[in-house]
Amino acid sequence: MNKIIKNTLILTVITLVAGLGLGFVYEITKEPIAQAKDAEKKAAWQAVFPEASLDSFEEVDVDGKAAEQVIQDLGIKGSIDEACKAGEDGYVITATDKEGYGGDIQVTVGITADGTVSGVSILSISETAGLGMRAKEPAFYEQYQGKQTEQFVVSKDGGSGEPIDALSGATITSRAVTGAVNAALGYYQSVFK
């Protein structure tokens, strides 16, 4: 019986020390991680709106009801994560499509005051190397830039909208990126236009 109590106390002490250690490391790294994510987000804003100065960006609250309606109308599984006013130039909207081949794909889309897509930056993607990960290449995401449209469609799927050429061997990824861009565009049209 003494051996059981001794082993229980040893395991309790080990667990307590490990838990305190993890908590300590979390507290130390929490702020640098938050700063790195904030810097990454601001770099994406600047990438999709290069003509706007970094201090002209102002975050605005996302209208949850409008965002939900846009996602529902588009028929995608996704979300509108963030919206930001880029001075008088337009808006930056971050959206996620949850139907990528490897999971969620999060993009930041710059939309000028007249509804033209000024740029697309991919924030989060975990697709197949050499196939879906090519969505991060300018040859793919620059297809959206400079276009003023109600929505985009992957050309091989047909439908109405501005056609986007799918990545070879990564149609699911192409659809998910297009879905996220459409979500951002739809939110802009619904809330800011």
C-alpha angles and dihedrals in degrees: 000000000000090000091056092050091046092050091046091053092047092051091046092052092047091049092047093049092046092048093049090047092052091047091050093050090047092053091048095049100036096085098044090048091050090049092050092050091048091050090049091050093050091048088054090050090052091047093055094040105031094162093059119085116240093243092055092070114101122181116230128195116264113240099232096198094050091045092051091049092050092050091047093047091051092048095228132131102237148092145238103239106178143356129202133182113229098208110268092327099082140267141308115214127186116207136173130213111200096199102079117132091249098032136274121011115200121194137179115218126195114210121186123223090264093053099259117142104241096184149334126222123185110223101176130017134147105180131143113298112250093015119046093015087068085079085083090062117100091233088070107034095040088068087081096051121103093013123128108198144132091242145339127242131196100249096226089057094054122208134122121308141063107320121238120195110236121233110258108257092005107078093139090056091047090052092048094050089047090048091053092047090049090050091054092045092047091049090051091050092046100045112019106030 
